[in-house]
């Protein structure tokens, strides 16, 4: 299945010369530069659009990663505050016990 596609993409110098000659006959010498210019603009626009999509994907990935790190830091801060609260209560209880006797 892919063998036919690979054969099509395997163009040598004689095939390229034949394609250029046929294009020259079909469109003429004056029209061919305009077609090439239009093709170049189309390729450039496609490349710019694909770069924009890539940039947007990377921006979203970075945003999600930053949000995940923020959540992780908040969870760690909550765990540390929960771990510190019982210690403070024990200290205040120990203080009360030492004052009572």
C-alpha positions as a printed Julia matrix, in Angstrom:
101×3 Matrix{Float64}:
  0.0    0.0     0.0
  2.73   2.49    0.97
  4.99   1.23   -1.81
  2.93   3.07   -4.44
  3.16   6.32   -2.48
  6.91   5.97   -2.1
  7.31   5.36   -5.83
  5.35   8.51   -6.56
  7.59  10.59   -4.3
 10.77   9.2    -5.87
 11.13  11.78   -8.67
 14.37  12.08  -10.57
 15.73  14.9   -12.74
 14.1   13.72  -16.0
 10.67  13.52  -14.36
 10.99  17.01  -12.87
 12.07  18.44  -16.24
  9.05  16.79  -17.88
  6.68  18.22  -15.26
  8.13  21.73  -15.69
  7.87  21.44  -19.48
  4.22  20.35  -19.31
  3.42  23.17  -16.89
  5.12  25.64  -19.24
  3.06  24.37  -22.15
 -0.22  24.47  -20.19
  0.11  27.84  -18.5
  2.61  29.76  -20.61
  5.71  31.72  -19.65
  3.83  34.77  -18.33
  1.38  32.89  -16.14
  3.87  30.42  -14.62
  5.64  32.96  -12.3
  2.25  34.13  -11.01
  1.26  30.54  -10.25
  4.58  29.9    -8.49
  4.17  33.09   -6.45
  0.65  32.07   -5.44
  1.85  28.6    -4.53
  4.64  30.09   -2.41
  2.19  32.35   -0.58
 -0.11  29.41    0.07
  2.72  27.33    1.46
  3.87  30.23    3.66
  0.34  30.76    5.03
  0.02  27.05    5.76
  3.37  27.05    7.56
  2.41  30.13    9.6
 -0.92  28.56   10.55
  0.75  25.31   11.61
  3.28  27.28   13.68
  0.42  29.14   15.37
 -1.26  25.84   16.21
  2.0   24.46   17.63
  2.51  27.63   19.67
 -1.04  27.42   21.05
 -0.59  23.77   22.0
  2.71  24.5    23.79
  1.16  27.49   25.57
 -1.74  25.34   26.82
  0.64  22.61   27.95
  2.75  25.15   29.84
 -0.38  26.67   31.41
 -1.6   23.26   32.54
  1.82  22.42   33.94
  1.97  25.71   35.85
 -1.54  25.16   37.24
 -0.6   21.63   38.29
  2.51  22.91   40.08
  0.44  25.59   41.81
 -2.06  22.99   43.01
  0.76  20.76   44.2
  2.33  23.65   46.13
 -1.03  24.55   47.68
 -1.59  20.93   48.71
  1.88  20.79   50.25
  1.21  24.04   52.11
 -2.08  22.69   53.44
 -0.42  19.47   54.57
  2.32  21.36   56.35
 -0.21  23.65   58.05
 -2.27  20.62   59.13
  0.86  18.97   60.51
  1.81  22.13   62.42
 -1.61  22.7    64.04
 -1.57  19.6    66.3
  1.94  20.46   67.47
  0.75  23.89   68.58
 -2.19  22.37   70.45
  0.11  19.93   72.26
  2.37  22.8    73.23
 -0.54  24.78   74.63
 -1.83  21.7    76.51
  1.62  21.06   77.93
  1.76  24.66   79.03
 -1.6   24.36   80.78
 -0.53  21.18   82.53
  2.65  22.74   83.81
  0.74  25.75   85.13
 -1.92  23.68   86.98
  0.28  21.9    89.51
